[in-house]
Amino acid sequence: MRRLSNEDLFRHYDDELVLRLHAPKNLSDTRTFLRKFKEYLGGYPPSPQLAKAFLVQYSNRKPRTLYRYAQMLKGFMKWYGEPLEDLKIQRPKSIPPYTDDSQIEKLIHAIEAKKTHKGTIARDILLIELILKTGLRRSEVSNLEVRDVHGDFLVVREGKGRKDRVIPLSERMVAKLGDFTKRKDPNEKVFGLKPPSITMKIKEYAKRAGVKELHTHALRHKFATDLLEHGADLRAVQELLGHESLSTTQVYLSITDKRLRETVDLLEEEKQTTVSLELPAKVGKGEYDHPLIIIRDVEKPTWEDETKVLVSKYFSHFVARNEGKSPAVDISIALFDDKKRFLEGMHEIAIGVGEVLEYKPLLNRPERQYYVVCQYKQVSVGEENEIWFPYWITWSDISDKERYGQYAPMIGEKALLELLQNAIKQ
């Protein structure tokens, strides 16, 4: 390979790129960048020193752009047999923009206030609403055909990475799409707009609405943050967005993490919180006869045919509410599989009367294949011994009447609860 001219060398690598890069834009950008590298080399063979000297020319570019260029160059040099092992450029971790509902309202109002081309108002509003309710990329919206819209879902064909995926639709969106496409042919594009046209339209409407920072991809970001703010499962959001890696989806957690906001709010509620966590002056004798903390599942759907449902659809998350008359301390909540093996869990120091803890497992388990266990302790005033109280819910062997869980005495499940205690401490 080292005997080849640069012209032949880069031509051979181009064949490699065609096989490896599926996105047309990614392929085009990589070709353009490597063509500049070939011109920079002139008649000299590639080397790590020349490669890094070439990359220095782009050091004033945005961090994300510099990172992309470095990856393109490293890919070529690795293929050539001279890897850039000592070239370390960190991928920037930027937070997606947060879009308020008021910004969307202004955008819709700007579309409704159009004075010309009024026949496109309904189409443009539907386009905005569809992205907000499905998280489609602009290219996916552009490529969407009438035949891809079904009864209560749509199919994204050859999304990013040439991957298909299915996105459920609300009844309202089904009705609006059905009415909009009823006179269109099955192979016809739903909106009939190219990706750049979609970008320019939303940019122009945002400018008129006074929200210039709003762009097409921001609508997709809002879809993700709205789902997480409503307690959606992170892996389900990953699937809906079509993300290759869960870490890509996790960036939205930094925006929607209510625990961070609640933690800061403690500065304003310090006195109230201190009072609510105080132990009562006297604990009644009958207070240990029933569970203090109750776990329930949140919006757990029911399905007629469970064989057609993805695992991630079985549950979203759980809440543990203190329904007793006293605070609880050292609360552990964990997910176990049907073999009673610990999967993951969380721990909180205390939960006051009437307070709620949210438990959102990253792992999902189908029906009859999991336990959600809560264990906490309470100190009886005047006594030195701490008393552990276990409580769990499971769909392995209980009836519908007991679907909200059962209070579990230590007898018969001691090993399970000890396992929980040890697992949480690790």
Secondary structure, DSSP 4 states (H G I P E B T S, - for coil): -TTS-HHHHHHHHHHHHHHH--SHHHHHHHHHHHHHHHHHHTTSPP-HHHHHHHHHTTTTS-HHHHHHHHHHHHHHHHHHT---TT---PPP-PPPPP--HHHHHHHHHHHHT-SS-GGGHHHHHHHHHHHHHH---HHHHHH-BGGGB-SSEEEE-S-TTS--EEEE--HHHHHHHHHHHTTS-TTSBSS---HHHHHHHHHHHHHHHT-TT--HHHHHHHHHHHHHHTT--HHHHHHHHT-SSHHHHHTTHHHH-HHHHHHHHTTTSHHHHHHHTSPPS---GGGGSS-SEEEEEES----S-GGGS-GGGS--EEEEEE-SSS-EEEEEEEEEETT--EEEEEEEEEE-TT-EEEE--SS---TTSEEEEEEEEEEPTT---EEEEEEEEESSS--GGGTT-EE--STTTHHHHHHHHHHHH-
